[in-house]
Structure formats: structure tokens, C-alpha cells
Amino acid sequence: MTAWPGPHAWAQASVRPGEPVTLNFENADIEAVARAMATITGRNVIVDPRVRGTLNLVTERPVAARQAFDQFLAALRLQGFTVVESAGLYKVVPEADAKLQSGGVHVSQGAFPTAPRGGQIVTQIFRLHYENAANLVPTLRPLISPNNTINVNPATNALVITDYADNLARIAKIIAALDVAEASDVEVIPLHHAIASEMVPLLNRLLGETAAIASGAGNAAPGAAAAGQAFRTTILADARSNAVIVRAANAARIAQVRNLVARLDKPPAPGSSAEHANIHVVFLKNADATQMAQTLRAALAAGQLNANANNASGSSTPSTPNAPKANGSASAGLSSSAGLGESAGVHFGQSQAASTGGLIQADPSTNSLIITAPDPLYRQLRAVIDRLDSRRAQVLIESMVVEVSAEKAAEFGIQWQGGIGRAGDANVGALGTNFRGNGSGANILDLALAAALGGASGASQSTRQAAAGALSNLGAGINLGVAHNYGGTYVLGLLARFLEGMSDVNVLSTPNILTLDNEEARILIGKNVPFVTGQYTSNNNAIGSVNPFQTIERQDVGISLRVKPQINENGTVKLAVVQEVSDLLSNSDKGPTTSKRLIETNILVEDGGIIVLGGLLEDRYLASQQKVPLLGDIPVVGNAFRSEQRSRSKVNLMVFLRPTVLYDASGSDALALERYDLMRASQHRAQPQQHLFMPSVNSAPALPTLPAAPALSEKETQARQKRTIAPLSVLTNEPEPPNPRHQPDVRKLRSGESDGWVD
């Protein structure tokens, strides 16, 4: 059967699906060819309206229907079009939009997955078993058509690729060849003379490796697990067995490491000082050398006491080691009866308390330990040192002391006085009310007497001043008074007082402090106030002098926070907290009076969590009344015979605390930069306004923009890489490397230009 182009050919020839056909399409419209392919293959083919153009499709001999459809797909691909199959429907669409169509999705199964062959667009998922999916993307992306995609699903370590089916078959073979177990070798090399923890840093420097150095098999981390990094040689130290663990990509690399270890793992040269001294210098990175020396001496002394006790209970024979002395007699704190032979029998005398004598000495100037011990004992000590000499985490403790108080007071009272009788009478009486000690105002008798004395003719200056002082004692509020004229002198006859007061207090204090794990810290914001604790006066009658003497004790008054954190393994923080808030209330002849609020407790809180330590909720009501019996109880009229005060106060005091653990330098740097930025912005907001007539004081001090950390020179960089020094017994025949004093790394601070500092 022959398929001809043009509309008349379909009327003259009938094509049955599945029969071989001879194709002869020259400059035929794509839509017409698609209809012909639908008839030849028996498939439902539709054409996207955006598909326009002609194509040539010619065969010299009859071909099968499947081959004819594959040639049709190849011709479409050359024109920038493709076919996407969805639910039995074949759609001719532009290649750029094919990945958006609902085409077939296939999941790879086995090493060589079976996928549809041909030139149509499909999506296939490749699940990898060994290789990281992200590592294969740079390798496979150039092999995929520009309009198609390759994506990674990190959760399942799978590749999702959309491309032509025949190209996916080729990519599947490449993935199967790459997704294999890494051909790595692992070897354990035991050491006989050198120390593993000191050999590993030297090997890494000699081999030019950057793998992380781990001490102990429990802390060893694989060096080739990180995604995006090439497989590299990893060298670890196992302090327990004093062995070097090597993991490399091939046997040649392991042989190179084994050769280096054999050349370095040799006993000291005969006649050298290292053969007899067995002196090792250990530079500490984080711990304090003096404290470390005391800890190690105490541990060795306890171990020796236990060993002596076990030997004494098990046998009556002396337990003195029978070993040759390698170092003769030791220093003052070390008994010379046992020596320092291979048996490592060490007896301690007073060296436990000494800081410089004995088996372990500390050099504070270089923060290093000098250990005199045979190799077996030194290996044990070095394993303990490596575990203890780790960076300690820090804890930021943020405390919030919140106090809100309110007070309301009201006062109402009437006092009056009146004379009984007439002028010239032999006896004159007086009647009235007088309430003393009620409130802050003076009573009516004091005020009347002061007014009479101050206004009398011929009164002295001191009398007038005393009268003015008494009149100034009128209480706050509204005071209404009525005066009567008696014999030419005005006398206060009525005094009414009305007062209502309110006061609110809102105090927020936030002391913060940063400290090391298991280290006590204290912060105080306040004053140092003197308190008189005693006084003495000596009268010297012979010379007529008086010698007063006082003893004073100064105490801190203010906000004080004392805390000791302990970081637990599960991430919680145990805190021993002493929070104190004290204030000065008044000062009298007997000394100042203070108020004190103290919380002392032990708490457990999550890292970054907020906890309330405690507080005080107080609501107080106070009422006082003075009145004339019976008359003061009369409704309405009784107000003229009584004086009353009422007050109500509320105090709410709470103390909150939040610890935040900073495990590394990046956390400490971020905290310091955040607080630096906060203070700098506050100072900029507090800058004074520009004044025309005071140009010399138009600015206040402010923090500068934080500069970037200076770049290290090549020499400084190399010196930092040599912080860990090989033991003296290893490099006996080679020049010893310099022993620089350990210094902390320079903190990398961000520059102000790139992080949006507030100007």
C-alpha cells in the first residue's frame, strides 16, 4: 500500500491499520501527515493549533506501521515539534511545551530500566542507591535537550528527567554505570612507637589533605559523605588501640599512607635525649593548662591508690613494679622507688597539689602541658586530654524583671474651732475639732497659733519665720479655711481639706550576661551605698576635744544577677540562679532604708525557652478615720466632726529568664554583631539636633561602623595550620617544626558596607 500526499490520494487508496506502507510525503502539511499516521497506526492523533509547517517523509520500500510512526516522530523533532501521549491520545505539540503536558511517567526498576523507545517526550524517575543524586546533575545536564529538564528530589535521592524516550534509554545506562558502591579501601595501621593522635595531623599535612581530624573510633565521621565533594582520603586516629585508620579511593593511596607511617613510626635514635627522657609537649587548644594538669594528676593518683588497694587485698607480696628505670628519679612530687619503666607504676606524694612539679607540668605562658611518661602511659593521658580539650559552649542568660504597681489615695476632713463667751468676760471657753496625725497636713490649732504669732505686732524675725514654716505644712489638695477676728487678730476658725491622689509605676529591667558552661557569672547594675554599722565618741577632758568615730560598711544596691548554667546532653539547661532587686527608700539619722526582692532557685529550661522564676502579686487596702464620738456618726452632718483617709495599692512583680546556648564561634559572632548594631542604631537616634549658635556641640559619641577582619598573610595562615605539633619522639632525625603558642582564630566580622548598618 502506498500513501500519497494530497487530499485526493485518500479517496483513491484505502489503508488498513497495521499493514506495511510506503511513505511519499513531499512538502506535505504537518496536520495532513498526522491524519495519515493516525490511519496507518490506528492511533488517535491530534495537532496543536500552534503547530504549522510542512515536512518531507519518504521511504523506498514498504515499512511497518511502527517504523513509519517513528520516522514521523523524527521528522517532527527536526521541525521543533514532538508527540506526547496521554490516556491513549497522541498530541503533536511544540517541543518547548512538551514537558508541561500530561505525558507518561515511568519509574526505573533495576539496574537497566525499561522505558518507551522512540522520539516522543516522556518523564522518567531514576531512584539511586549509592550515588548522591545532586552529584549526577552536572554530568547529565549536557546530555539532555535544551528544552527539557532534569531535577533532583533530595528526600528520596531520585532524579526526575523529562526528555525523548530514546535519549532516556541512553541516560539510563549512564546512571546505572555511575550508581555503584564506592570502590574505597579501609585499612587499620597499628602504631608501635608513635602516638596516633599526633601522627594523624602530621600525615594530613604531608599528604595535603583537608579532611577533618577526629580522635577515637567513636567520633570518626566518614570523609566522603558530603554531597558535592569529590571522594577524598580520610585519616583518623583511634586512641584506644593507638592505630591509624585510613580510608582511600584506591589501594595506591593506602600504600602511600602505609609507607609514610612505617617511616615515621620508629623508636628514638640511640643515644638521643628522647630515648631516655620520654618528654612530650601537648599544646592545648581550649582548656586551661594549669587546671588540666591538676585534673590529670588527681586521676592518676586515684588510679594508683585503687591499684595498690587491690594488690594489698589480693596478695601479701610487695606490688613494686619490677621494671628497669627509664628516667632515674623523678621530681619532688614523684616517688623514685617505682621509676618510670614500661609497667607505668607511678607513686604520687605531694605532687597532687603542686602546680609545676611531678609527672605532669603546666606552662601557663604557652598554655601547654609537659608530660614525662613512657609511651603506654602517655597514650592513655593523651586520649584523656583530647576528650577534655574541647571547645566549651557558652550560654547567654537574658533576665527580665517586670514590676507594675498602682496606688490610689483619698482624704476628706473638716476641723473647726470657736470661742464661747463675750469680750470682757472673766472666763472664755473654746469648742471645736482637732485631728492630729491624720494625713500629711497640719492640724487647725498649729495653723491658728502660727497665724496669730506671725501676724502679731512686734513679733521678732525668728517668730515670723517659724510661723511661716508652720503655715507651709498645709497638706496637698484643696484647703478651705475661715478666720474670725478676735480683738483685732484673725484666728483660723474652720479648715476643710479635700485630696485624691493616684500614682502608677512601670519598671522593666533586662540584665543580660554571657558565660561558659559550668562557670558562675555575676552582673550588677546599681550603686555602692555606705551603711553605718557603729559609732563611738571619745571626750578628752584634758584638752576639751571630742573625737567622733564611725564604722561604715558599703553594700551594693541595684539589680544583681548571679547564675551558673549547666548544659545537659538532651539540650536542656540547668541553672542555679540568684536574682536580686534592691532600691533605696529613704535616708534617716539611723541610716538608709532599702527594699529587697530576692529569688534564689535551681531550674531546668529548654535551650531558648522562657521560664518565670517567681514573683509577687499584692493588693493592699488601707483605711483610717478620726471622729468625734456619736457626732461623727450622724449622716451628712457627721462629716463636720470627722476626718477620713483611704488608700489602695497593687503591686505585680515577675522575673523571667531565657537561656540561649552558643555552641560555636558563629553563634557568638552573630550575638555580638546584633547587639553592636542595636547600640549603634540607638546612639544614632539619640544624636542632638543641629544648632546654629552651638556648632561645637552638634554631635554625641557613637559607635563606628564595624570594620571587616584583616586578611591573614600566607605566613600567618601556615602558622595557624600547624597548631598541632608532632611529638618529639616521632621526628628525631628531622628538623623539629616550630612550636607556636596557641592563639584563638581571628573572629571574622562582617563589614558595615554590605550588611545595612544604620547610619
Order of alpha helices (4+ residues) and beta strands (2+ residues): beta-alpha-beta-alpha-beta-beta-alpha-beta-beta-beta-beta-alpha-beta-beta-alpha-beta-alpha-beta-beta-alpha-alpha-beta-alpha-beta-beta-alpha-beta-beta-alpha-alpha-beta-beta-beta-beta-beta-beta-beta-beta-beta-alpha-alpha
